[in-house]
């Protein structure tokens, strides 16, 4: 491992007490979720060592941890790849999210207390605040789609997890969190090919109001619509990407 590596230095300074395998895991996981490693690309050990500054041992341990999360594919003889993406997988992730998120939401509305409500209100406040800041920066300086902003993505997940956080099943919440991350990977990939960002503040506020008001049927319907609409937009973007790839393969050039 190179002691002067920027990746190792920044990760270690942020979490000085974590073992190298954990730092490598967090670094790799973040890069895969942000699509900094393209879906389906081979994760070559020597390249990872040079780029990230970790030795092969913590990298291999980290990669093996990412396999059961569905973010890395492994072959004992050939190595590791960033998990590929497909419409079928997106639909499967969405189906599971709708099943598990709704179960966790319904229980949260039944047993949630004032602290749970406060977590929801606070998380939405920060999400709206960071969304306004990002939009203002994009207006002044130009910038990518809103969901590519790291701070927004973090606050977005915090809001969705706050909605479900009164659920009494830790294993269910762990599964919900992992599926959210897989969906986030699809969102980030698709936003590269969408011209207009989708502003979700009004949707999030309606969900919050229904949830805190214990309007179970309305809250479930709003969350289902919110999640399904995101998946539909991502699927449409993936279709455009495939059409461009087919065109380029057939003609050897990119359409005007």
C-alpha positions in Angstrom: 0.0 0.0 0.0 1.3 3.4 -0.8 1.3 5.7 2.2 0.9 8.8 0.0 -2.1 7.6 -1.9 -4.9 10.3 -1.8 -7.6 7.7 -1.5 -6.1 6.0 1.5 -5.1 9.2 3.1 -8.5 10.8 2.8 -10.3 7.7 3.9 -8.0 7.2 6.9 -8.3 10.8 8.0 -12.1 10.6 7.9 -12.2 7.2 9.8 -8.8 6.8 11.5 -9.8 3.8 13.7 -11.2 1.6 10.9 -9.2 -1.3 9.6 -7.9 -1.1 6.1 -10.3 -3.8 4.9 -13.2 -1.6 6.1 -11.8 1.5 4.5 -11.3 -0.4 1.2 -14.8 -1.7 1.4 -16.3 1.7 1.9 -14.2 3.2 -0.9 -15.1 0.4 -3.4 -18.7 0.4 -2.4 -19.0 4.1 -2.9 -17.4 4.1 -6.3 -19.6 1.3 -7.5 -22.8 3.0 -6.3 -21.7 6.2 -7.9 -21.0 4.4 -11.1 -17.3 5.6 -11.0 -16.7 1.9 -11.9 -18.9 1.3 -14.9 -21.4 -1.6 -14.6 -19.9 -4.8 -15.9 -16.3 -3.5 -15.9 -13.6 -5.9 -14.7 -12.1 -4.8 -11.4 -8.5 -5.7 -11.9 -6.5 -6.0 -8.7 -3.4 -4.3 -10.0 -5.4 -1.3 -11.3 -7.3 -1.0 -8.0 -4.0 -1.1 -6.1 -2.6 1.7 -8.2 -5.8 3.8 -8.1 -6.8 3.4 -4.5 -3.5 2.7 -2.8 -4.6 -0.4 -0.9 -2.8 -3.8 -1.0 -4.4 -6.8 -2.5 -5.5 -8.4 0.8 -7.9 -5.6 2.0 -9.1 -5.1 -1.5 -9.9 -8.8 -2.0 -11.7 -8.9 1.4 -13.7 -5.9 0.4 -14.7 -7.2 -3.0 -15.8 -10.5 -1.5 -18.0 -8.6 1.0 -19.7 -6.8 -1.9 -20.6 -10.0 -3.7 -23.6 -10.9 -1.5 -24.8 -7.3 -1.7 -25.2 -7.7 -5.5 -22.7 -5.0 -6.3 -19.8 -7.2 -7.4 -19.7 -10.4 -9.4 -16.9 -12.9 -8.6 -15.4 -15.8 -10.5 -12.9 -17.9 -8.5 -10.6 -18.2 -11.6 -11.1 -15.0 -13.4 -11.5 -12.3 -10.7 -14.1 -9.6 -10.0 -16.5 -7.4 -12.0 -18.7 -4.5 -11.0 -22.2 -5.9 -11.2 -23.9 -5.4 -14.5 -27.3 -3.6 -14.9 -30.4 -4.7 -16.7 -34.1 -3.8 -16.9 -34.9 -7.2 -15.5 -32.7 -6.5 -12.4 -34.1 -3.0 -12.0 -37.7 -4.4 -12.0 -36.7 -7.1 -9.5 -35.1 -4.5 -7.2 -38.2 -2.3 -7.5 -40.5 -5.2 -6.8 -38.6 -6.1 -3.6 -38.5 -2.4 -2.5 -42.2 -2.0 -2.9 -42.8 -5.2 -0.8 -40.4 -4.4 2.0 -40.6 -0.6 2.2 -44.3 -0.8 2.5 -44.2 -3.4 5.2 -41.7 -1.3 7.2 -43.7 1.9 6.6 -47.0 0.4 7.8 -45.4 -0.8 11.0 -43.7 2.5 11.5 -47.0 4.3 11.3 -48.5 2.0 13.8 -45.7 2.2 16.4 -43.8 5.4 15.6 -43.5 7.9 18.4 -42.7 11.7 18.6 -38.9 11.0 18.1 -39.7 9.1 14.9 -41.8 12.0 13.6 -39.0 14.4 14.5 -36.5 12.3 12.5 -38.8 12.5 9.4 -39.4 16.3 9.7 -35.7 16.9 10.3 -34.5 14.7 7.4 -36.9 16.4 5.0 -35.8 19.8 6.1 -32.2 19.0 5.3 -33.2 17.3 2.0 -35.1 20.4 0.9 -32.3 22.7 2.0 -29.6 20.8 0.1 -31.8 20.6 -2.9 -32.3 24.4 -3.0 -28.6 24.9 -2.6 -27.7 22.5 -5.4 -30.3 24.1 -7.7 -28.9 27.6 -7.0 -25.4 26.4 -7.7 -26.4 24.8 -10.9 -28.2 28.0 -12.0 -25.1 30.1 -11.3 -22.3 27.8 -12.3 -23.9 25.1 -14.3 -23.8 21.5 -13.1 -25.0 18.0 -13.4 -28.4 16.5 -12.6 -29.5 17.0 -9.0 -29.3 13.3 -8.1 -25.6 13.3 -8.9 -24.9 15.6 -6.0 -23.4 13.5 -3.3 -25.0 15.5 -0.4 -28.4 15.3 -2.0 -28.1 11.6 -2.4 -27.1 11.1 1.2 -30.0 13.3 2.5 -32.4 11.6 0.1 -31.6 8.2 1.6 -31.8 9.6 5.2 -35.3 10.8 4.5 -36.5 7.5 3.1 -34.9 5.5 5.9 -36.4 7.9 8.5 -39.9 7.1 7.2 -39.3 3.5 8.0 -37.1 3.8 11.1 -39.7 2.9 13.6 -39.9 -0.6 12.1 -38.9 -3.1 14.8 -37.0 -5.5 12.5 -33.3 -4.7 12.1 -32.9 -7.3 9.4 -35.8 -5.8 7.4 -34.2 -2.4 7.7 -30.9 -3.7 6.6 -32.5 -5.3 3.5 -34.4 -2.0 2.8 -31.2 0.0 3.0 -29.3 -2.3 0.6 -32.1 -2.3 -2.0 -32.2 1.5 -1.8 -28.5 1.6 -2.6 -29.0 -0.7 -5.6 -31.8 1.5 -6.8 -29.6 4.6 -6.3 -26.9 3.0 -8.6 -29.5 2.8 -11.3 -30.7 6.4 -10.7 -27.2 7.7 -11.0 -26.5 5.8 -14.2 -29.7 6.9 -15.8 -29.4 10.6 -14.9 -26.4 10.9 -17.3 -28.9 10.5 -20.1 -31.9 12.5 -18.9 -32.1 16.1 -20.0 -34.4 17.4 -17.3 -34.0 16.5 -13.6 -37.0 15.4 -11.6 -37.6 17.7 -8.6 -39.1 15.5 -5.8 -39.5 18.0 -3.0 -43.3 18.2 -3.4 -43.6 14.4 -3.6 -41.5 14.0 -0.5 -43.5 16.6 1.4 -46.8 14.8 0.5 -45.4 11.5 1.7 -44.2 13.0 5.0 -47.6 14.7 5.7 -49.5 11.4 5.0 -47.1 9.4 7.1 -47.0 11.7 10.1 -50.8 12.0 9.9 -51.0 8.2 10.1 -53.0 8.2 6.9 -51.9 4.7 6.1 -53.6 4.0 2.7 -52.6 7.4 1.4 -49.0 7.1 2.6 -48.6 3.6 1.1 -50.1 4.8 -2.2 -47.8 7.8 -2.4 -44.7 5.8 -1.6 -45.6 3.2 -4.1 -46.2 5.8 -6.8 -43.0 7.6 -5.9 -40.9 4.5 -6.1 -42.6 3.1 -9.2 -42.2 6.4 -11.1 -38.5 6.6 -10.3 -38.1 3.0 -11.7 -40.1 3.9 -14.8 -37.9 7.0 -15.5 -34.8 4.9 -15.0 -36.1 2.2 -17.3 -36.9 4.8 -20.0 -33.4 6.2 -19.7 -31.9 2.7 -20.0 -33.9 2.2 -23.2 -32.4 5.3 -24.7 -28.9 4.1 -23.8 -29.5 0.8 -25.4 -30.9 2.5 -28.5 -27.8 4.7 -28.8 -25.6 1.6 -28.3 -27.5 -0.3 -31.0 -27.3 2.6 -33.4 -23.5 3.1 -32.9 -22.9 -0.7 -33.3 -24.9 -0.7 -36.6 -23.5 2.5 -38.1 -20.2 3.0 -36.4 -21.1 6.5 -35.4 -23.1 8.4 -32.8 -26.4 10.0 -33.9 -26.5 13.7 -34.4 
